[in-house]
């Protein structure tokens, strides 16, 4: 038994960061038989996908939509005891604007792929013949290309290359791009956008389904993960900020005194948390990119990775919550909105929370992605503008005056998913150290699925002695 194994001979692994990537890594490690300590600086798990307390209300810090293609996330939910059938409202792929707007109503019926897309295109209201032909041309060409690009470019350039009409771009592709990548089409990676389309539009019909959480984000996964971990003997340390990590060597052989060292020698890892040092066989850093950069910068060979993380740009997301009288309903559980910031129209998607969760009757959530300009507004002004927008587009004057409103802005919600962006892998080149997070290298943008996949991959890097990236 090495000096870091617990009394049962299990490898001790620290996971730093209790967001979705960190929770996924901890679950995977515990399943592999490791003794896991999950450190989280906040008092709750979930990271940037969590619930927050506002005036006694538990509200998500951002409204999320998952896809049926998120197989790893759905499998992980089942593993920790969450039933996706009860946890989500599952809807077919759609882009629907308020019925009174007459803009676009695009809904894929529950037919086998690719018939569902063909039927949706034929039935779509609000598109002219040339719009439908352009859309068909794009999807056909993308399938022929295998949904791949040899040279990355912006989404706008890709759409122009395939002669997408202005209306299709404005009403369909731009909202999809912003929703998926949280980056405007003119600055978003076409390669990543195509990867999302490949696994949704280009896959089996169920993969394109949209999954709207019925539960608060905490209950959807992090709380269930914590209970699952603790039942298996893992320790979840909330309010525990890790200040430093370092390689260690042992003096006097196995079981001897621990000596912190900056070399790549053997001996495991030292984690400094709340002023005390703890010894582990391996560490998974699952914090936000800027926090990960600070932790690994001084480690041997990690300066280039830290510089890579320092170079990331970020996009905010604002969610405007508006409470109305009980019984207030939108025509749809969620729908797209035509934003026009120059005209004070900020909302991009509206969600009727009462149709998702009976305990939130009359509550509407309006999302503004890539929300740099919106986030700069006074919160009261943004809430009032969004309420007026809803009243106009739905033809419901009462929506202009909500009984209660709050704006939740995550300033660094996601990295800006730019063309050609270089993202670090899970493996660091240092034995027993792996990175996890939605920012690591992968086909997807910063999504919950990216975070889960990265957490699982990082855990597998360090779970066993002799495995790639783990201590020998």
C-alpha positions in Angstrom: 0.0 0.0 0.0 1.4 3.4 -0.9 1.6 6.2 1.6 -1.5 7.8 0.1 -3.8 4.9 0.0 -6.6 4.8 2.6 -6.9 2.0 5.2 -8.8 -0.1 2.7 -6.0 0.1 0.1 -7.9 2.5 -2.2 -6.2 5.3 -4.1 -7.0 8.7 -2.7 -8.0 11.3 -5.3 -8.9 14.9 -4.8 -11.4 16.6 -7.1 -11.1 20.4 -7.0 -14.3 22.1 -8.0 -17.9 20.9 -7.5 -19.5 22.0 -10.8 -20.9 19.5 -13.2 -17.5 18.4 -14.4 -16.2 17.9 -10.9 -19.3 16.0 -9.7 -19.0 13.8 -12.8 -15.3 13.1 -12.1 -16.0 12.3 -8.5 -18.8 9.9 -9.4 -16.6 8.1 -12.0 -13.7 7.9 -9.5 -15.9 6.5 -6.7 -17.3 3.9 -9.2 -13.7 2.9 -10.0 -13.1 2.2 -6.3 -11.1 5.3 -5.4 -11.4 7.2 -2.1 -12.6 10.6 -3.3 -12.6 14.0 -1.6 -14.5 16.6 -3.6 -13.5 20.2 -2.7 -15.9 23.1 -3.5 -15.2 26.7 -2.4 -18.9 27.6 -2.4 -21.5 26.4 0.0 -23.4 24.6 -2.7 -22.4 22.3 -5.6 -23.2 23.1 -9.3 -20.7 25.7 -10.3 -22.2 28.0 -13.0 -25.2 25.7 -13.4 -26.8 25.9 -10.0 -29.8 27.5 -8.2 -29.5 30.8 -6.3 -31.6 32.2 -3.5 -33.4 35.4 -4.5 -35.9 37.0 -2.1 -36.6 33.6 -0.6 -37.0 31.9 -4.0 -34.7 29.2 -5.4 -34.1 30.2 -9.0 -31.6 28.8 -11.5 -28.7 31.1 -12.3 -29.5 30.4 -16.0 -32.2 28.6 -17.9 -30.8 25.5 -19.7 -32.0 23.4 -22.5 -30.5 20.0 -23.0 -30.6 17.8 -26.1 -31.5 14.2 -26.5 -28.0 13.8 -27.9 -26.5 14.4 -24.4 -26.1 10.7 -23.8 -23.3 11.0 -21.2 -25.3 13.5 -19.1 -28.5 11.4 -19.2 -26.5 8.2 -18.3 -24.9 10.0 -15.4 -28.3 11.2 -14.1 -29.6 7.7 -14.2 -26.4 6.5 -12.4 -27.0 8.8 -9.4 -30.7 8.0 -9.3 -32.4 10.8 -11.3 -35.0 9.6 -13.8 -34.7 11.8 -17.0 -38.4 11.0 -17.8 -39.5 12.8 -14.7 -36.8 15.4 -14.6 -37.4 16.9 -18.1 -40.2 18.1 -20.3 -39.2 16.4 -23.6 -40.2 18.3 -26.7 -39.4 17.6 -30.4 -36.9 19.8 -32.1 -38.5 23.2 -32.7 -38.0 26.9 -33.3 -41.3 28.6 -32.5 -42.0 32.3 -32.2 -45.0 33.7 -30.4 -48.0 32.8 -32.5 -49.2 36.4 -32.8 -45.8 37.4 -34.4 -46.3 35.3 -37.5 -42.5 34.9 -37.8 -41.8 31.2 -37.8 -43.3 27.9 -36.6 -40.9 25.1 -37.2 -41.6 21.8 -35.3 -40.2 18.3 -36.1 -42.8 15.6 -35.8 -41.9 12.3 -34.1 -41.0 10.5 -37.2 -37.8 8.5 -37.9 -34.8 10.5 -39.0 -34.3 12.1 -41.5 -38.1 12.1 -42.3 -38.8 14.2 -39.2 -36.6 17.1 -40.6 -38.2 16.8 -44.1 -41.7 16.9 -42.6 -40.8 19.9 -40.3 -39.5 21.7 -43.4 -42.6 21.0 -45.4 -44.9 22.1 -42.6 -43.0 25.1 -41.4 -45.0 28.3 -41.4 -43.3 31.7 -41.9 -40.8 30.5 -44.5 -41.0 31.2 -48.2 -40.2 28.7 -50.9 -36.7 30.0 -51.3 -36.1 29.9 -47.6 -37.1 26.2 -47.4 -34.9 25.4 -50.4 -32.0 27.1 -48.8 -32.5 25.2 -45.6 -32.8 21.9 -47.4 -29.6 22.7 -49.4 -27.7 23.4 -46.2 -28.7 20.2 -44.3 -28.1 18.0 -47.4 -24.7 19.5 -48.0 -23.8 19.2 -44.3 -24.7 15.5 -44.3 -22.6 15.0 -47.4 -19.7 16.7 -45.7 -20.1 14.5 -42.7 -20.9 17.7 -40.7 -17.2 18.5 -40.7 -14.9 21.3 -41.9 -11.2 21.0 -42.7 -10.7 24.7 -42.1 -12.7 26.4 -39.4 -14.5 29.7 -40.1 -17.3 31.7 -38.5 -20.8 30.5 -38.6 -21.8 33.6 -40.6 -19.2 32.7 -43.2 -20.5 29.1 -43.4 -24.1 30.2 -43.8 -23.1 32.7 -46.6 -21.1 29.9 -48.3 -24.3 27.8 -48.5 -26.4 30.7 -49.7 -28.7 30.8 -46.6 -31.4 33.4 -47.1 -31.4 36.4 -44.6 -34.7 35.2 -43.2 -33.4 31.7 -42.5 -30.3 33.1 -40.9 -32.2 35.6 -38.8 -35.0 33.3 -37.6 -33.4 29.9 -37.4 -29.6 29.6 -37.6 -28.6 32.7 -35.6 -30.9 31.7 -32.6 -29.6 28.1 -32.7 -26.0 29.3 -32.8 -26.4 31.7 -29.9 -28.3 29.1 -27.9 -25.8 26.4 -28.5 -22.5 28.3 -28.5 -23.4 31.5 -26.6 -21.4 33.3 -29.2 -22.8 35.5 -32.1 -22.6 33.8 -35.5 -20.1 36.3 -36.8 -17.7 35.3 -34.0 -18.7 31.6 -33.5 -16.9 28.5 -34.7 -18.6 26.8 -37.6 -16.7 23.6 -36.9 -18.2 23.4 -33.3 -21.6 24.5 -34.6 -21.6 21.7 -37.1 -20.7 19.2 -34.4 -23.8 20.2 -32.4 -25.9 19.9 -35.6 -24.4 16.5 -36.4 -25.4 15.0 -33.1 -28.9 16.5 -33.2 -30.2 17.2 -36.7 -28.0 14.6 -38.3 -28.6 11.8 -35.8 -31.6 9.7 -34.8 -34.8 11.6 -34.2 -34.7 11.3 -30.4 -31.2 12.9 -30.3 -32.7 16.2 -31.6 -35.3 16.4 -28.9 -35.2 19.4 -26.6 -35.1 18.6 -22.8 -36.4 21.4 -20.5 -35.5 20.8 -16.8 -38.5 20.5 -14.5 -36.3 20.5 -11.5 -34.0 23.2 -10.2 -30.4 22.7 -11.5 -29.2 21.7 -8.0 -31.7 18.9 -7.8 -31.2 17.9 -11.4 -27.7 16.5 -10.7 -25.4 18.1 -8.1 -27.5 17.3 -5.0 -28.2 13.8 -6.3 -24.5 13.3 -7.0 -23.6 14.4 -3.5 -26.0 12.0 -1.9 -24.7 9.2 -4.1 -21.1 10.0 -3.3 -21.6 10.1 0.4 -23.4 6.8 0.4 -20.2 5.3 -1.1 -17.9 6.9 1.5 -16.7 9.9 -0.5 -16.2 13.1 1.3 -17.8 16.3 -0.1 -16.1 19.3 1.5 -18.1 22.5 0.9 -16.7 25.9 1.8 -13.2 24.5 1.1 -11.1 26.7 -1.2 -7.9 25.0 -2.5 -5.1 27.5 -2.6 -2.3 25.4 -4.0 -1.4 22.0 -5.4 2.1 20.6 -5.7 4.0 17.4 -6.5 5.5 15.7 -3.4 8.3 13.4 -2.7 8.7 11.1 0.3 11.6 11.2 2.6 12.5 8.0 4.4 10.7 5.7 1.9 7.0 4.7 1.9 5.2 6.1 4.9 7.9 8.7 5.6 7.6 12.4 5.9 6.0 14.4 3.1 8.1 17.0 1.5 6.4 19.4 -1.0 8.4 19.7 -4.2 7.9 21.3 -7.5 9.6 18.5 -9.4 8.0 15.7 -11.4 9.2 13.1 -9.0 7.0 10.4 -7.5 5.1 10.6 -4.2 1.7 11.9 -5.2 0.3 15.3 -4.6 -0.1 17.8 -1.9 -3.4 19.9 -1.8 -3.5 23.0 0.4 -7.0 23.8 1.5 -8.1 26.1 4.3 -4.5 26.5 5.4 -3.9 22.7 5.8 -2.1 20.2 3.5 -3.5 16.9 2.5 -1.8 14.1 0.5 -3.4 12.4 -2.5 -2.3 9.9 -5.2 -3.9 12.1 -7.9 -5.8 15.3 -8.5 -8.5 16.4 -10.9 -8.7 20.2 -11.3 -12.3 20.9 -12.2 -12.5 24.6 -11.6 -13.3 27.4 -14.0 -10.5 28.0 -16.5 -9.1 31.1 -14.8 -9.0 29.3 -11.5 -7.4 26.3 -13.1 -4.7 28.5 -14.6 -3.9 30.0 -11.2 -3.6 26.5 -9.7 -1.3 24.9 -12.3 0.8 27.8 -13.5 3.8 27.1 -11.3 3.8 23.3 -11.9 6.6 21.9 -14.2 5.7 22.3 -17.8 2.3 23.8 -17.1 3.0 27.4 -18.0 1.9 27.0 -21.6 -1.4 25.5 -20.5 -1.9 28.4 -18.1 -1.2 30.9 -20.8 -3.7 29.1 -23.1 -6.3 29.4 -20.4 -5.5 33.0 -19.7 -6.1 33.8 -23.4 -9.8 32.6 -23.3 -12.4 35.3 -23.8 -15.8 34.9 -22.2 -19.5 35.6 -23.0 -22.1 36.5 -20.3 -25.7 35.2 -20.1 -28.5 37.1 -18.4 -31.7 35.6 -17.3 -34.6 37.9 -16.5 -37.2 36.4 -14.1 -40.7 38.0 -14.1 -43.4 36.9 -11.7 -47.0 37.4 -12.6 -50.3 36.5 -11.1 -51.1 32.8 -10.6 -52.6 31.3 -13.8 -50.6 33.6 -16.2 -49.6 31.4 -19.1 -47.7 31.7 -22.3 -49.1 29.9 -25.4 -46.0 27.6 -25.3 -43.7 26.2 -22.7 -40.8 28.0 -24.4 -40.4 30.0 -27.6 -38.0 32.1 -29.5 -38.1 35.9 -29.4 -36.8 38.2 -32.2 -34.2 40.3 -30.4 -33.2 43.8 -31.7 -31.0 45.5 -29.1 -31.1 48.8 -31.0 -34.8 48.9 -30.4 -34.6 47.8 -26.8 -35.7 44.2 -27.6 -33.2 42.0 -25.6 -35.0 38.7 -25.0 -34.0 35.7 -27.2 -36.0 32.8 -25.6 -38.9 32.9 -23.1 -39.7 30.0 -20.8 -43.0 29.6 -18.9 -41.7 28.1 -15.7 -45.2 27.3 -14.5 -45.6 24.8 -17.3 -42.4 23.1 -16.2 -42.7 23.2 -12.4 -46.1 23.6 -10.7 -44.4 25.4 -7.8 -43.5 28.3 -10.2 -46.9 29.2 -11.4 -46.9 32.6 -13.2 -43.1 32.8 -13.4 -41.5 33.6 -16.7 -37.8 33.3 -17.5 -36.3 35.2 -20.5 -32.8 34.4 -21.6 -30.3 36.8 -23.2 -27.2 34.9 -24.4 -24.0 36.6 -25.5 -25.4 39.3 -23.3 -22.5 41.8 -23.1 -24.6 44.9 -23.9 -27.6 43.7 -22.0 -25.6 43.0 -18.9 -24.3 46.6 -18.9 -27.8 47.9 -18.4 -29.2 48.7 -15.0 -31.0 45.5 -13.9 -34.3 47.3 -13.4 -34.1 48.8 -16.9 -33.4 45.4 -18.5 -36.3 43.7 -16.7 -38.7 46.5 -17.7 -37.6 46.3 -21.3 -38.0 42.5 -21.4 -41.5 42.8 -19.8 -42.5 45.3 -22.5 -41.1 43.1 -25.2 -43.2 40.1 -23.9 -46.3 42.2 -23.8 -45.9 43.3 -27.4 -44.9 40.0 -29.0 -47.6 37.9 -27.2 -50.3 40.6 -27.4 -50.7 40.4 -23.7 -50.6 44.0 -22.3 -50.7 42.7 -18.7 -47.2 41.3 -19.1 -45.7 44.8 -19.3 -46.1 45.1 -15.5 -44.7 42.2 -13.4 -45.4 41.8 -9.7 -41.7 41.0 -9.1 -38.6 40.8 -11.2 -34.9 39.9 -10.9 -32.0 39.7 -13.3 -29.4 37.0 -12.9 -26.2 37.6 -14.9 -23.3 35.1 -15.1 -20.6 37.3 -16.5 -18.3 34.5 -17.5 -21.0 32.0 -18.3 -19.0 30.3 -21.2 -15.9 30.8 -23.1 -16.3 32.6 -26.4 -16.4 29.7 -28.9 -14.3 31.3 -31.7 -13.0 29.7 -34.9 -9.8 27.8 -34.4 -9.8 28.1 -30.6 -7.2 25.9 -29.0 -8.5 24.1 -25.9 -6.3 22.0 -23.5 -6.9 18.3 -23.2 -7.6 16.4 -20.0 -4.1 15.0 -19.7 -1.5 17.4 -18.5 1.7 15.4 -19.0 2.1 15.3 -15.2 1.5 11.9 -13.6 -1.7 12.0 -11.5 -3.0 15.4 -12.6 -5.9 15.9 -15.0 -8.0 18.9 -16.0 -11.8 18.7 -16.3 -14.3 21.3 -17.4 -16.5 22.3 -20.3 -13.5 24.3 -21.7 -11.3 21.3 -22.4 -10.7 19.9 -25.9 -13.8 18.3 -27.4 -16.3 18.6 -30.2 -18.9 20.5 -28.2 -19.1 24.1 -27.0 -19.4 25.0 -23.3 -22.4 22.8 -22.4 -23.4 20.5 -19.5 -22.6 17.6 -21.8 -19.1 18.9 -22.4 -18.6 19.3 -18.7 -19.8 15.8 -17.9 -17.8 14.2 -20.7 -14.7 16.0 -19.6 -15.2 15.1 -15.9 -15.5 11.4 -16.8 -12.5 11.5 -19.1 -10.3 13.2 -16.5 -11.3 10.7 -13.9 -10.3 7.8 -16.2 -7.0 9.5 -16.7 -6.1 9.2 -13.0 -8.2 6.3 -11.7 -5.7 3.5 -11.9 -1.9 3.2 -11.4 -0.2 2.8 -14.8 -3.1 4.3 -16.8 -2.2 7.2 -19.1 -1.7 10.3 -17.1 -1.9 8.5 -13.7 1.0 7.7 -11.2 2.9 4.6 -12.0 
